Amino acid sequence: MRTLLLHEYRRVLLRDPNLPEQLLPADWPGRTARDLCRDMYAALLDASEDYLREVVEVADGTLANASRLLRKRFAAAQATGSGPQATY
């Protein structure tokens, strides 16, 4: 689900004019899209990471816990208020 969510969100980003926040209309749907994707991503993160750690095996036998890094994915755009971009 998390992969599909980001795939669809990236498709939305292709249509984003990438303008500074102050030049976007007040009702710009990119803000809503970013917030919705961020919230859905956060809701899916723990369960999906738990599942991956349970089923994925790497050369050294353990999968690194990437949750902290992944939680930052939407933090840059939210902190700056700069359009619907996310950090990938």
C-alpha positions as CSV (number, residue, x, y, z in Angstrom):
1,M,0.0,0.0,0.0
2,R,2.8,2.4,0.9
3,T,4.5,1.9,-2.4
4,L,1.2,2.4,-4.3
5,L,0.5,5.6,-2.3
6,L,3.8,7.1,-3.2
7,H,3.5,6.0,-6.8
8,E,0.2,7.8,-7.2
9,Y,1.4,10.9,-5.3
10,R,4.4,11.2,-7.6
11,R,2.0,11.2,-10.5
12,V,0.3,14.1,-8.9
13,L,3.6,15.9,-8.5
14,L,4.1,15.7,-12.3
15,R,1.3,18.2,-12.6
16,D,2.4,20.5,-9.9
17,P,3.5,23.9,-11.2
18,N,6.3,24.0,-8.5
19,L,5.6,27.6,-7.7
20,P,6.5,29.3,-4.4
21,E,3.7,29.0,-1.8
22,Q,2.9,32.7,-2.0
23,L,2.1,32.4,-5.7
24,L,-0.3,29.5,-5.3
25,P,-4.1,30.2,-4.9
26,A,-5.5,29.8,-1.4
27,D,-7.5,26.8,-2.4
28,W,-4.5,25.0,-4.2
29,P,-5.4,21.3,-4.1
30,G,-1.7,20.4,-3.9
31,R,-1.7,21.2,-0.2
32,T,-4.6,18.9,0.5
33,A,-2.9,16.1,-1.6
34,R,0.4,16.6,0.3
35,D,-1.3,16.5,3.7
36,L,-3.5,13.5,2.8
37,C,-0.5,11.5,1.4
38,R,1.6,12.5,4.5
39,D,-1.2,11.3,6.9
40,M,-1.8,8.1,5.0
41,Y,1.9,7.4,4.8
42,A,2.3,7.9,8.5
43,A,-0.6,5.6,9.2
44,L,0.8,2.8,7.1
45,L,4.5,3.2,8.1
46,D,4.7,1.1,11.3
47,A,2.7,-1.8,10.1
48,S,4.4,-2.0,6.7
49,E,7.9,-1.7,8.3
50,D,6.9,-4.5,10.8
51,Y,5.8,-6.7,7.9
52,L,9.0,-6.1,6.0
53,R,11.2,-6.9,9.0
54,E,9.2,-10.1,9.4
55,V,9.5,-11.4,5.8
56,V,12.6,-9.8,4.3
57,E,16.0,-11.3,4.8
58,V,19.2,-9.6,3.8
59,A,22.7,-10.8,3.6
60,D,23.5,-10.1,7.3
61,G,20.1,-11.6,8.3
62,T,18.4,-8.4,9.6
63,L,16.7,-5.6,7.9
64,A,17.7,-2.1,9.1
65,N,15.0,-0.1,10.9
66,A,14.4,2.7,8.6
67,S,11.3,4.2,10.3
68,R,13.1,7.3,11.7
69,L,14.5,8.2,8.2
70,L,11.1,7.4,6.5
71,R,9.2,9.6,9.0
72,K,11.3,12.6,7.6
73,R,10.0,12.0,4.1
74,F,7.3,14.7,4.3
75,A,8.9,16.8,7.0
76,A,10.9,19.1,4.6
77,A,7.8,20.2,2.6
78,Q,5.8,20.6,5.7
79,A,8.4,22.7,7.5
80,T,8.9,25.1,4.6
81,G,5.3,25.1,3.4
82,S,6.6,24.8,-0.1
83,G,4.0,23.2,-2.3
84,P,3.2,19.5,-2.3
85,Q,6.8,18.2,-2.6
86,A,8.0,15.4,-0.4
87,T,11.5,14.3,0.3
88,Y,12.4,11.0,-1.4
